[in-house]
Every structure is written in C-alpha cells, then in structure tokens.
C-alpha cells in the first residue's frame, strides 16, 4: 500500500514540496493516512476537531491523537468546537470541520488539506445520493476540489485495515459508527456487506462506474455552460430563458436542473412551471422564478414583495405600500364618508381590527368576503372582474388582521370589519401615493 501511495504522490511532482494538513479523527483511516504521509517524507501537520458529541469518548479521542502525533513528531492543531444541540449534528459538525481546516490553511500556509476518505466512503455516498434522486454530479462519489485532496480514494476499507494491522498502526473506534440512527451507517454495516457477498468485486465496479459518471458529468456541465451562453439573456438583475430554445423536453429538463438547483429550486417543480399559465411563479429563498409568456424569468424578490408584519397598529407604513391609519370615535366620521369612500380609503370597526397586521402580495388561492356579501370570493376573480392588467396584478396587496383579510388594498374591503350601529371606534385607512 505504501508503494502505491508513493506512486500517487510521485504522479504529482510539485506536491512533494508542498505543506500538508491532515484531518485526523483517531480512526483507522486517518491514522493510516497520517502514517503514509510521514513515511513518504512529506511536510505534514495534523488537525483534530473535538465536537463534544460523545462526551468523555470525544475527549479521549482528542488525547489519543495528541499522544500519537507527539510520538511521531508531527505538529498538531487540537481544536475544540462544540457542535451544539438539536438539528442535524453530523452535518453541522462536518461544516464546522471544513471551516476550521480552511482557516488553519490560510493562517499557517498549508497548500493542501487531506482527508482519509476511501473507495468505500465514495460507494456509500453514491448509494445515498442514488436513493435521493441525485443528478450525475451526485453520483460521482467523493471528489477533490481546490486544495482539498483525498489520496486514499483508490484504496478500500479492507486494504486500509490490513495495512494498519500489519504495521501496528494504533486507532480508536468511534462508537457512533455502530449506530443504526444514521443512513450511512446502515449502508456501511448492512447493505454493502450483503452486496459484497453477492458480488465480491462491487467496490471496484462502483469505482469504475463513478469514474465514467464523473466524465459524463463534466461533459454535461460543459453542455450546460454552452447552452447558457447561447440562450440565457441577462436584463438588469434578471435572467431570462426563452423556452422555445429547447425543442426536446429532456434537454430543457437538464438545463433547468443545472440552472436552478444552485438557487434551491426543485427542478421537477420548475419543469411543471414551464407547462403552467403565464404569471405563475416559484419562490426559493430570495429568488423568484416566474413564467411569463413563453419565457422563464429568474430574479430576486423585490423587498416590496416580502410580507411586512406589525405587532401594533402604526400611524403610517411606507413599505411594501404606503398606508396611513387614523383612529377616532364613531361620531367623528360621517356616514357619507364611510359608505361612499373612494377605493383608496376604507373605514373599519376598531374593536374587530386588531394586531398583528400583515401586508403581503396576493397569491393564488387567496379569498376574502366582499363588503355586502355573505359568501367568499377569490381575489383572482375580483381582479379579473375589475379588468386589472396582468402586470398590475403582481402589485396588488392584501392587509390582514391576524389571519383574516381586511382589505384588498385599493380595490375592495372585507365585510367582516364593516362599520355597524354598535361600532364605537373607527380606524380610517388611506392608501397614499408613493413618494418620488
């Protein structure tokens, strides 16, 4: 194994003059990697992160790594970074670990960061992503990027353990690796051993498959970049895709996957959006994908389209629309003003109109109870009846009291807040013109 490892290093002649930071957990994989690095005569240091996930056992792992690196004469960065509680602790610890690695590499001038991922780890990742419905990139296993290197990817777990036993390399077993709580452990401890019984060469076969898929993923990415340069148009901060640019459905689906997945969109939902009517849209984070005619428009959500919530009734708000609130006893407002108010003003019963208040854009499915009616009505139907142009519909907002609509702003108030003979106090709400 050492000979093969040295051949890997020799294939990268410039790497012998580099400084290496090796991530060492104390397990067999990372201890073997550290041993191989020192025997190859490379400039190496170790880093161990104690996330405090297993109490005393985590502290014992840290002390073990400290003792061995001291015996081997290898500099060690021993970092304590508790991962906290709740949520996906494994994922959070992994993210923290790589942040620590990058910070140390920047601070001390390490050229490469090495982890001890091997062929079996890559196979496990392949199977996990296969179950999740990943694209080609997710089926290429575990790769290298930038200064992050994984020199043991060509070795199996069995080869690594055999080397450790033959050369007397000490290591510690992580008790969490035996837990069935984690999907990766079940694949490692149950699925892969069964598969090896059926097909002993499965690790090598999966490695070859992942190599082929990796080449295919590169070709696919090159195709996407070419199509992006040809068809994706930039207008201000918006990206506009003409759907007629793709005459095959599978090509459009593939383009949507590469274009939209980095922004958090589900490519299946995006595909269905292409088959929907104009004006429909999807939201992911601060991005909005809109179907407009025969195009898709990807842009940031304007601040004015974000909901605004108020824990108490203000005197005036300026975003997302300008509203002025005036309070007074019922007798201060005459009936003519109340019952013949223009579209930009409404009067509501103050006892029914209570915070929290929310102002947000209308969306498909919104309903309200028009003034003078007992039943409900779709906001979309109201806007259609009033002949509101499509581009103006997206600028229609609703004022809510709690979860109940009060006013389709500038169009129609809700009957549930109307002034009645028993009303004692009134809120007058005016839609103001935007400041220039």
C-alpha positions as CSV (number, residue, x, y, z in Angstrom):
1,X,0.0,0.0,0.0
2,X,2.9,2.4,0.8
3,X,4.4,1.8,-2.6
4,X,1.1,2.6,-4.4
5,X,0.6,5.6,-2.1
6,X,4.1,6.9,-3.0
7,X,3.3,6.4,-6.7
8,X,0.2,8.6,-6.2
9,X,2.5,11.3,-4.7
10,X,5.1,10.8,-7.4
11,X,2.4,11.4,-10.1
12,X,2.1,14.9,-8.7
13,X,5.8,16.0,-8.7
14,X,5.1,19.5,-7.4
15,X,3.2,18.1,-4.4
16,X,6.4,16.9,-2.7
17,X,7.4,20.5,-2.0
18,X,4.0,21.4,-0.5
19,X,2.8,21.7,3.1
20,X,0.0,19.3,4.1
21,X,-2.6,19.5,6.8
22,X,-4.1,16.1,7.5
23,X,-7.5,15.7,9.2
24,X,-7.1,13.1,11.9
25,X,-10.1,11.7,13.8
26,X,-8.2,8.9,15.5
27,X,-9.9,6.2,13.4
28,X,-8.1,3.7,11.3
29,X,-8.5,5.6,8.0
30,X,-7.0,8.9,9.2
31,X,-4.3,7.2,11.3
32,X,-3.1,5.2,8.2
33,X,-3.2,8.3,6.1
34,X,-1.0,10.2,8.6
35,X,1.4,7.2,8.8
36,X,1.7,7.1,5.0
37,X,2.3,10.8,4.8
38,X,5.2,10.7,7.3
39,X,6.8,7.6,5.7
40,X,6.6,9.3,2.3
41,X,8.8,12.1,3.8
42,X,6.3,14.9,3.3
43,X,5.9,18.1,5.2
44,X,2.8,17.3,7.2
45,X,0.9,18.6,10.2
46,X,-2.3,17.1,11.8
47,X,-5.6,18.7,12.9
48,X,-8.2,17.1,15.2
49,X,-11.6,18.7,15.9
50,X,-13.3,17.8,19.2
51,X,-17.0,18.5,18.7
52,X,-18.0,17.1,22.1
53,X,-20.7,14.9,20.5
54,X,-19.8,11.8,22.6
55,X,-18.8,13.3,25.9
56,X,-15.9,11.6,27.5
57,X,-15.3,9.4,24.5
58,X,-14.7,12.6,22.3
59,X,-12.1,13.9,24.9
60,X,-10.4,10.5,24.9
61,X,-10.1,10.6,21.1
62,X,-8.5,14.0,21.3
63,X,-6.0,12.8,23.9
64,X,-5.2,9.8,21.8
65,X,-4.4,11.9,18.7
66,X,-2.3,14.2,20.8
67,X,-0.2,11.3,22.2
68,X,0.4,9.6,18.9
69,X,1.3,12.8,16.9
70,X,3.7,13.7,19.8
71,X,5.3,10.2,19.5
72,X,5.6,10.5,15.7
73,X,6.9,14.1,15.9
74,X,4.1,15.6,13.9
75,X,2.7,19.1,14.7
76,X,-0.9,19.0,15.8
77,X,-3.7,21.6,15.8
78,X,-6.1,20.4,18.5
79,X,-9.4,22.4,18.1
80,X,-12.4,22.3,20.4
81,X,-15.5,23.4,18.5
82,X,-18.8,22.1,20.2
83,X,-21.5,21.5,17.5
84,X,-24.3,22.5,19.9
85,X,-27.6,20.7,20.2
86,X,-30.6,19.9,18.0
87,X,-30.9,19.6,14.3
88,X,-28.6,17.6,12.1
89,X,-25.5,17.4,14.4
90,X,-23.5,15.3,12.0
91,X,-24.0,17.8,9.1
92,X,-23.3,20.8,11.3
93,X,-20.1,19.2,12.7
94,X,-18.9,18.4,9.1
95,X,-19.5,22.0,8.0
96,X,-17.6,23.3,11.1
97,X,-14.8,20.9,10.4
98,X,-14.1,22.3,6.9
99,X,-14.4,25.8,8.1
100,X,-11.7,25.1,10.7
101,X,-9.5,23.4,8.0
102,X,-9.7,26.4,5.7
103,X,-8.9,28.8,8.5
104,X,-5.9,26.9,9.6
105,X,-4.6,26.5,6.0
106,X,-5.0,30.3,5.5
107,X,-3.3,31.1,8.7
108,X,-0.3,28.7,8.5
109,X,0.2,28.5,4.8
110,X,-0.8,24.8,4.2
111,X,-1.0,24.1,0.5
112,X,-3.3,21.1,0.7
113,X,-5.9,19.8,3.2
114,X,-6.1,16.0,3.2
115,X,-9.0,13.8,4.4
116,X,-8.9,10.0,4.7
117,X,-12.0,9.3,2.5
118,X,-11.5,6.0,0.6
119,X,-13.3,3.9,-2.0
120,X,-15.9,2.5,0.4
121,X,-16.8,6.1,1.5
122,X,-17.3,7.0,-2.1
123,X,-19.5,4.0,-2.7
124,X,-21.6,4.9,0.3
125,X,-22.0,8.4,-0.9
126,X,-23.0,7.1,-4.4
127,X,-25.8,4.9,-2.8
128,X,-27.0,7.7,-0.6
129,X,-27.3,10.1,-3.5
130,X,-28.8,7.4,-5.7
131,X,-31.6,7.0,-3.1
132,X,-32.2,10.8,-3.0
133,X,-32.6,11.1,-6.8
134,X,-29.4,13.0,-7.4
135,X,-28.2,14.2,-10.8
136,X,-25.0,12.9,-12.3
137,X,-22.8,15.1,-10.1
138,X,-24.1,13.5,-7.0
139,X,-23.3,10.0,-8.4
140,X,-19.6,10.7,-8.9
141,X,-18.9,9.8,-5.3
142,X,-16.4,11.9,-3.3
143,X,-14.1,14.1,-5.4
144,X,-11.3,16.6,-4.8
145,X,-11.6,20.3,-5.2
146,X,-9.1,23.1,-4.9
147,X,-6.7,22.4,-2.0
148,X,-8.9,19.7,-0.6
149,X,-7.3,16.3,-1.5
150,X,-8.3,12.7,-0.8
151,X,-5.3,10.5,-1.7
152,X,-6.9,7.3,-0.3
153,X,-9.9,7.2,-2.8
154,X,-8.1,4.4,-4.7
155,X,-8.0,2.1,-1.6
156,X,-10.7,0.1,0.0
157,X,-11.5,0.0,3.7
158,X,-10.2,-3.6,3.8
159,X,-6.9,-2.6,2.4
160,X,-6.6,0.2,4.9
161,X,-7.4,-2.1,7.9
162,X,-4.9,-4.7,6.6
163,X,-2.2,-2.1,6.4
164,X,-3.0,-0.8,9.9
165,X,-2.8,-4.3,11.4
166,X,0.4,-5.3,9.6
167,X,2.3,-2.2,10.6
168,X,0.9,-1.9,14.1
169,X,-0.9,1.4,13.5
170,X,-3.0,2.3,16.6
171,X,-6.5,3.7,16.2
172,X,-9.7,4.2,18.1
173,X,-13.2,3.0,17.1
174,X,-16.0,5.6,17.0
175,X,-19.0,4.1,18.8
176,X,-21.4,6.2,16.7
177,X,-20.2,4.2,13.6
178,X,-22.2,1.2,15.0
179,X,-25.4,3.2,15.4
180,X,-28.3,2.5,13.1
181,X,-29.6,6.0,13.5
182,X,-27.6,7.2,10.5
183,X,-28.3,6.2,6.9
184,X,-24.6,6.0,6.1
185,X,-24.0,3.5,8.9
186,X,-26.8,1.2,7.7
187,X,-25.4,1.2,4.2
188,X,-21.9,0.6,5.6
189,X,-22.8,-2.1,8.1
190,X,-25.7,-3.8,6.4
191,X,-26.1,-3.1,2.7
192,X,-22.5,-3.1,1.4
193,X,-21.5,-6.3,3.2
194,X,-24.5,-8.1,1.7
195,X,-23.7,-6.7,-1.7
196,X,-20.1,-7.9,-1.3
197,X,-21.4,-11.4,-0.6
198,X,-23.4,-11.3,-3.9
199,X,-20.7,-9.6,-5.9
200,X,-17.2,-9.6,-4.3
201,X,-15.9,-7.0,-6.8
202,X,-18.6,-4.4,-6.1
203,X,-16.2,-1.8,-4.7
204,X,-14.0,-1.8,-7.8
205,X,-17.1,-1.9,-10.1
206,X,-18.6,1.1,-8.3
207,X,-15.3,3.0,-8.5
208,X,-15.2,2.4,-12.3
209,X,-18.9,3.4,-12.6
210,X,-18.3,6.6,-10.7
211,X,-15.3,7.4,-12.9
212,X,-17.4,7.1,-16.0
213,X,-20.2,9.2,-14.4
214,X,-17.6,11.8,-13.4
215,X,-16.5,12.2,-17.1
216,X,-20.2,12.3,-18.1
217,X,-20.9,15.0,-15.5
218,X,-18.0,17.1,-16.9
219,X,-19.4,16.8,-20.5
220,X,-22.9,17.6,-19.2
221,X,-21.6,20.7,-17.4
222,X,-19.8,21.8,-20.5
223,X,-23.0,21.4,-22.5
224,X,-24.9,23.5,-19.9
225,X,-22.4,26.3,-20.0
226,X,-22.6,26.3,-23.8
227,X,-26.4,26.4,-23.8
228,X,-26.4,29.1,-21.1
229,X,-24.1,31.3,-23.1
230,X,-26.3,30.8,-26.2
231,X,-29.8,31.2,-24.7
232,X,-29.9,32.8,-21.3
233,X,-30.4,36.5,-21.6
234,X,-29.5,39.0,-18.8
235,X,-31.7,42.0,-18.3
236,X,-30.6,44.0,-15.3
237,X,-30.5,41.5,-12.4
238,X,-32.9,39.1,-14.1
239,X,-32.0,36.0,-16.1
240,X,-34.5,35.3,-18.9
241,X,-34.8,31.9,-20.6
242,X,-36.8,31.5,-23.9
243,X,-38.4,28.1,-23.7
244,X,-38.5,27.7,-27.5
245,X,-34.7,27.4,-27.4
246,X,-35.1,23.8,-26.5
247,X,-37.0,21.5,-28.9
248,X,-36.6,18.4,-26.8
249,X,-38.2,18.1,-23.3
250,X,-35.2,16.2,-21.9
251,X,-32.8,19.0,-22.9
252,X,-35.0,21.6,-21.2
253,X,-35.3,19.5,-18.0
254,X,-31.5,19.0,-17.9
255,X,-30.9,22.7,-18.4
256,X,-33.4,23.6,-15.6
257,X,-31.6,21.2,-13.3
258,X,-28.2,22.9,-13.7
259,X,-29.6,26.4,-13.9
260,X,-32.0,26.3,-10.9
261,X,-30.7,23.7,-8.4
262,X,-27.9,26.1,-7.2
263,X,-30.6,28.6,-6.2
264,X,-32.5,25.9,-4.2
265,X,-35.4,25.3,-6.7
266,X,-36.7,21.8,-7.2
267,X,-36.1,21.0,-10.9
268,X,-39.3,18.9,-11.1
269,X,-41.4,21.9,-9.9
270,X,-39.6,24.2,-12.4
271,X,-40.4,21.8,-15.2
272,X,-44.1,21.8,-14.2
273,X,-44.0,25.6,-14.1
274,X,-43.0,25.6,-17.8
275,X,-46.3,23.8,-18.5
276,X,-48.4,26.3,-16.5
277,X,-50.1,29.6,-17.4
278,X,-48.3,32.9,-17.5
279,X,-48.0,34.7,-14.2
280,X,-47.4,31.6,-12.2
281,X,-44.2,31.6,-10.1
282,X,-42.0,29.7,-7.6
283,X,-40.0,31.1,-4.7
284,X,-36.8,29.9,-3.2
285,X,-35.0,32.0,-0.6
286,X,-34.8,35.5,-2.0
287,X,-35.2,34.2,-5.6
288,X,-38.4,34.1,-7.7
289,X,-38.9,32.1,-10.9
290,X,-41.8,33.5,-13.0
291,X,-43.5,32.0,-16.1
292,X,-44.1,34.9,-18.4
293,X,-45.4,34.0,-21.8
294,X,-43.0,31.5,-23.3
295,X,-40.2,32.5,-21.0
296,X,-38.9,31.8,-17.5
297,X,-37.6,34.8,-15.6
298,X,-35.3,34.3,-12.6
299,X,-34.8,37.3,-10.4
300,X,-34.5,38.5,-6.8
301,X,-37.7,39.0,-4.8
302,X,-38.1,42.8,-4.6
303,X,-38.2,44.0,-0.9
304,X,-41.7,45.3,-1.6
305,X,-43.0,41.8,-2.3
306,X,-41.9,40.5,1.1
307,X,-44.6,40.3,3.8
308,X,-44.5,43.2,6.3
309,X,-45.7,42.3,9.8
310,X,-46.6,44.9,12.5
311,X,-47.1,43.9,16.2
312,X,-49.2,47.0,16.8
313,X,-51.2,49.4,14.6
314,X,-48.9,52.1,13.3
315,X,-49.8,55.6,12.3
316,X,-48.2,55.1,8.9
317,X,-46.2,52.5,7.0
318,X,-44.1,53.1,3.9
319,X,-43.4,49.5,2.7
320,X,-44.5,47.5,0.9
321,X,-47.2,50.1,0.2
322,X,-47.8,53.4,1.9
323,X,-50.8,53.3,4.3
324,X,-52.0,55.9,6.8
325,X,-54.0,54.9,9.9
326,X,-56.3,57.4,11.7
327,X,-58.2,56.5,14.9
328,X,-61.2,58.2,16.3
329,X,-64.7,57.7,17.9
330,X,-67.5,56.7,15.6
331,X,-69.1,60.2,15.8
332,X,-66.1,61.8,14.3
333,X,-66.8,60.2,10.9
334,X,-69.9,60.9,9.0
335,X,-71.9,58.3,7.1
336,X,-71.3,59.8,3.7
337,X,-67.5,59.4,4.1
338,X,-67.9,55.9,5.5
339,X,-70.3,54.4,3.0
340,X,-69.2,56.4,-0.1
341,X,-65.4,56.3,0.4
342,X,-63.2,56.1,-2.7
343,X,-61.2,53.0,-3.5
344,X,-58.1,54.3,-1.8
345,X,-59.8,54.7,1.7
346,X,-61.7,52.3,3.9
347,X,-63.2,52.6,7.4
348,X,-63.1,49.6,9.8
349,X,-64.5,48.7,13.2
350,X,-61.7,49.3,15.7
351,X,-62.8,46.5,18.0
352,X,-62.6,44.0,15.2
353,X,-59.4,45.4,13.7
354,X,-56.6,44.0,15.9
355,X,-52.8,43.4,15.5
356,X,-50.7,41.7,14.4
357,X,-51.2,43.3,11.0
358,X,-49.6,41.9,7.8
359,X,-49.3,43.4,4.4
360,X,-48.3,41.0,1.6
361,X,-48.8,40.4,-2.1
362,X,-51.9,38.4,-3.0
363,X,-51.4,34.9,-4.2
364,X,-53.4,32.2,-6.0
365,X,-56.0,30.7,-3.7
366,X,-56.5,33.9,-1.6
367,X,-60.1,34.5,-0.7
368,X,-62.0,37.3,1.1
369,X,-65.6,38.3,1.9
370,X,-66.5,41.3,-0.3
371,X,-68.3,44.1,1.5
372,X,-72.1,43.5,1.5
373,X,-71.7,39.7,0.7
374,X,-72.1,36.7,3.0
375,X,-70.0,34.3,0.9
376,X,-66.3,34.4,0.0
377,X,-64.7,35.3,-3.3
378,X,-61.4,34.6,-4.9
379,X,-59.1,37.6,-5.1
380,X,-58.1,36.4,-8.6
381,X,-61.8,36.7,-9.7
382,X,-62.1,40.2,-8.3
383,X,-59.1,41.4,-10.2
384,X,-60.3,39.8,-13.4
385,X,-63.7,41.4,-13.0
386,X,-62.1,44.8,-12.5
387,X,-60.0,44.3,-15.6
388,X,-56.7,44.7,-13.7
389,X,-53.9,44.1,-16.3
390,X,-51.6,41.2,-15.7
391,X,-48.6,43.2,-14.9
392,X,-50.6,45.2,-12.3
393,X,-51.9,42.1,-10.6
394,X,-48.4,41.4,-9.2
395,X,-48.6,44.8,-7.5
396,X,-51.8,44.0,-5.6
397,X,-51.5,43.7,-1.8
398,X,-53.7,42.5,1.0
399,X,-54.0,43.9,4.5
400,X,-54.6,41.3,7.2
401,X,-55.7,41.5,10.8
402,X,-54.3,38.3,12.3
403,X,-55.1,35.7,9.5
404,X,-58.2,37.5,8.3
405,X,-58.1,39.7,5.2
406,X,-59.2,43.3,5.9
407,X,-58.7,45.0,2.5
408,X,-57.7,44.1,-1.0
409,X,-55.8,47.3,-1.0
410,X,-57.1,49.8,-3.5
411,X,-59.9,47.5,-4.6
412,X,-62.4,46.2,-2.0
413,X,-62.7,45.9,1.8
414,X,-63.8,42.7,3.6
415,X,-67.3,42.6,5.1
416,X,-66.2,41.3,8.5
417,X,-64.7,44.6,9.5
418,X,-67.6,46.9,8.4
419,X,-69.0,49.7,10.5
420,X,-72.3,48.7,12.2
421,X,-74.7,50.6,14.6
422,X,-72.8,49.0,17.5
423,X,-69.4,50.4,16.4
424,X,-67.8,52.6,19.0
425,X,-64.4,53.4,17.5
426,X,-63.1,53.5,13.9
427,X,-59.9,53.2,12.1
428,X,-59.7,55.0,8.8
429,X,-57.0,53.6,6.5
430,X,-55.8,55.6,3.5
431,X,-53.6,54.3,0.6
432,X,-51.1,57.1,-0.1
433,X,-49.2,57.8,-3.2
434,X,-45.6,56.7,-3.4
435,X,-43.0,59.3,-2.7
436,X,-40.9,60.3,-5.6
